[in-house]
Amino acid sequence: MKDALELLKWQLELGVDENVGNIPLNRFSDHSQPNEVEIEIPVSTQQKMPKIRSAIDEAESRAKQSQTLGQLKASLENYEFCDLKKGSRNLVFSSGDPDAEVMIIGEAPGREEDIQGAPFVGRAGRLLDKMLKSIGLTRDKDKLNDSLINTAYICNVIPWRPPHNRDPNTDEIEMMLPFLKRHISLIEPKIIVALGNISCRALIGQTGITKLRGNWFDFDKIPLMPMCHPAYLLRNNFAKKDAWSDLLKIKSKLEDMS
Ligand code: URA
């Protein structure tokens, strides 16, 4: 008993703070037998837990097989490996013009989007529409006129609403990434706008949106501009000035490219 207590103290000193291992252990088994389950699992994407690994593999293979937007949407509709799907009402695939030069990528649907099955239809979406309009962009092709001269296409990293609007976790992002990459390659935008940290994490592997915003990055040779999420702008008026400057950079890049 004393030895066991000493061992426990020693483990605490080493920094052990959880009494569970990486893999389930049958504590009712015959302990006189050598225990084959006690192996250290190095944490890396290669050695992801088999369930997550196979969910990502499945996503990669389905995304690769999707040759059109319709097929990609159907692939997502039939993908049963992401638990977020179970708690949501609708798949939120995209809105806007598939021929658009600008592709806007948000984080995940909220309540309104989940109900309507379309991205950015709530308060943040209304602000996003105003922001786009200010540089002559619209997601509605029929509204093109003298001042709205280009279209935009909008989707999210995650197509299902996370419970209580929580941030999607790493596994959920990794599962959806093959679909998102395929989505981008089917749209072939000239410019990508990544809204908020989740989108930047998924596309350029970085977070810290207030530092990233306003700078150009590359995603598969496509210029990518990180911007603060409109939901953040709704809460932080002072950040709108920076957002305006980012929008002007997008506008002038588009002009340079045409
Ligand atoms: N926020 C997002 O990131 N996406 C939406 O579709 C709505 C709100």
Residues whose N, C-alpha, C, O or C-beta is under 5 A from the ligand:
A	BS01	URA	G106 E107 A108 P109 G110 E113 P119 F120 A124 N156
